[in-house]
Amino acid sequence: MGWGRLSEFAFLRENAESFFRNAEYLYGQREYNLAAFNVEQAMQLMLKYFLAVKVEIFRGPALLGGFSERRGACVRGYGSSTRNMRAS
């Protein structure tokens, strides 16, 4: 995965920074409830940004291929063992 693909998530970070700037302005205007709301929105967007970046970094054909093969083996193994347990 190239680092260029991370720009897909840049809008989350940009929106978070915008909410934070707005929170600072509102705090200066003594609008504390609205400032707190904007801080909350900023934090949620930043969290979404960081999670999206982490997931994208660890997602790749080799990792997903290996995972899906292991998952399939576990599911196949689970199904056969439960059938064997019921037969006994």
Contact map, one row per residue, 1 for C-alpha under 8 A:
1110100000000000000000000000000000000000000000000000000110010000000000000000000000000000
1111110000000000000000000000000000000000000000000000000000000000000000000000000000000000
1111111000000000000000000000000000000000000000000000000000000000000000000000000000000000
0111111000000000000000000000000000000000000000000000000000000000000000000000000000000000
1111111100000000000000000000000000000000000000000000000000000000000000000000000000000000
0111111111000000000000000000000000000000000000000000100100000000000000000000000000000000
0011111111100000000000000000000000000000000000000000000000000000000000000000000000000000
0000111111100000000000000000000000000000000000000000000000000000000000000000000000000000
0000011111111000000000000000000000000000000000001001100000000000000000000000000000000000
0000011111111100000000000000000000000000000000001000000000000000000000000000000000000000
0000001111111110000000000000000000000000000000000000000000000000000000000000000000000000
0000000011111111000000000000000000000000000011011000000000000000000000000000000000000000
0000000011111111100000000000000000000000000011001000000000000000000000000000000000000000
0000000001111111110000000000000000000000000000000000000000000000000000000000000000000000
0000000000111111111000000000000000000000010010000000000000000000000000000000000000000000
0000000000011111111100000000000000000000111111000000000000000000000000000000000000000000
0000000000001111111110000000000000000000010000000000000000000000000000000000000000000000
0000000000000111111111000000000000000000010000000000000000000000000000000000000000000000
0000000000000011111111100000000000000110110000000000000000000000000000000000000000000000
0000000000000001111111110000000000000110010000000000000000000000000000000000000000000000
0000000000000000111111111000000000000000000000000000000000000000000000000000000000000000
0000000000000000011111111100000000100100000000000000000000000000000000000000000000000000
0000000000000000001111111110000001111110000000000000000000000000000000000000000000000000
0000000000000000000111111111000000100000000000000000000000000000000000000000000000000000
0000000000000000000011111111100000100000000000000000000000000000000000000000000000000000
0000000000000000000001111111111101100000000000000000000000000000000000000000000000000000
0000000000000000000000111111111100100000000000000000000000000000000000000000000000000000
0000000000000000000000011111111000000000000000000000000000000000000000000000000000000000
0000000000000000000000001111111000000000000000000000000000000000000000000000000000000000
0000000000000000000000000111111100000000000000000000000000000000000000000000000000000000
0000000000000000000000000111111111100000000000000000000000000000000000000000000000000000
0000000000000000000000000110011111110000000000000000000000000000000000000000000000000000
0000000000000000000000000000001111111000000000000000000000000000000000000000000000000000
0000000000000000000000100100001111111100000000000000000000000000000000000000000000000000
0000000000000000000001111110001111111110000000000000000000000000000000000000000000000000
0000000000000000000000100000000111111111000000000000000000000000000000000000000000000000
0000000000000000000000100000000011111111100000000000000000000000000000000000000000000000
0000000000000000001101100000000001111111110000000000000000000000000000000000000000000000
0000000000000000001100100000000000111111111000000000000000000000000000000000000000000000
0000000000000000000000000000000000011111111100000000000000000000000000000000000000000000
0000000000000001001000000000000000001111111110000000000000000000000000000000000000000000
0000000000000011111100000000000000000111111111000000000000000000000000000000000000000000
0000000000000001000000000000000000000011111111100000000000000000000000000000000000000000
0000000000000001000000000000000000000001111111110000000000000000000000000000000000000000
0000000000011011000000000000000000000000111111111000000000000000000000000000000000000000
0000000000011001000000000000000000000000011111111100000000000000000000000000000000000000
0000000000000000000000000000000000000000001111111110000000000000000000000000000000000000
0000000000010000000000000000000000000000000111111111000000000000000000000000000000000000
0000000011011000000000000000000000000000000011111111100000000000000000000000000000000000
0000000000000000000000000000000000000000000001111111110000000000000000000000000000000000
0000000000000000000000000000000000000000000000111111111000000000000000000000000000000000
0000000010000000000000000000000000000000000000011111111100000000000000000000000000000000
0000010010000000000000000000000000000000000000001111111110000000000000000000000000000000
0000000000000000000000000000000000000000000000000111111111000000000000000000000000000000
0000000000000000000000000000000000000000000000000011111111100000000000000000000000000000
1000010000000000000000000000000000000000000000000001111111110000000000000000000000000000
1000000000000000000000000000000000000000000000000000111111110000000000000000000000000000
0000000000000000000000000000000000000000000000000000011111110010000000000000000000000000
0000000000000000000000000000000000000000000000000000001111111011000000000000000000000000
1000000000000000000000000000000000000000000000000000000111111111000000000000000000000000
0000000000000000000000000000000000000000000000000000000000111111100000000000000000000000
0000000000000000000000000000000000000000000000000000000000011111110000000000000000000000
0000000000000000000000000000000000000000000000000000000001111111111000000000000000000000
0000000000000000000000000000000000000000000000000000000000111111111100000000000000000000
0000000000000000000000000000000000000000000000000000000000001111111110000000000000000000
0000000000000000000000000000000000000000000000000000000000000111111111000000000000000000
0000000000000000000000000000000000000000000000000000000000000011111111100000000000000000
0000000000000000000000000000000000000000000000000000000000000001111111110000000000000000
0000000000000000000000000000000000000000000000000000000000000000111111111000000000000000
0000000000000000000000000000000000000000000000000000000000000000011111111100000000000000
0000000000000000000000000000000000000000000000000000000000000000001111111110000000000000
0000000000000000000000000000000000000000000000000000000000000000000111111111000000000000
0000000000000000000000000000000000000000000000000000000000000000000011111111100000000000
0000000000000000000000000000000000000000000000000000000000000000000001111111110000000000
0000000000000000000000000000000000000000000000000000000000000000000000111111111000000000
0000000000000000000000000000000000000000000000000000000000000000000000011111111100000000
0000000000000000000000000000000000000000000000000000000000000000000000001111111110000000
0000000000000000000000000000000000000000000000000000000000000000000000000111111111000000
0000000000000000000000000000000000000000000000000000000000000000000000000011111111100000
0000000000000000000000000000000000000000000000000000000000000000000000000001111111110000
0000000000000000000000000000000000000000000000000000000000000000000000000000111111111000
0000000000000000000000000000000000000000000000000000000000000000000000000000011111111100
0000000000000000000000000000000000000000000000000000000000000000000000000000001111111110
0000000000000000000000000000000000000000000000000000000000000000000000000000000111111111
0000000000000000000000000000000000000000000000000000000000000000000000000000000011111111
0000000000000000000000000000000000000000000000000000000000000000000000000000000001111111
0000000000000000000000000000000000000000000000000000000000000000000000000000000000111111
0000000000000000000000000000000000000000000000000000000000000000000000000000000000011111
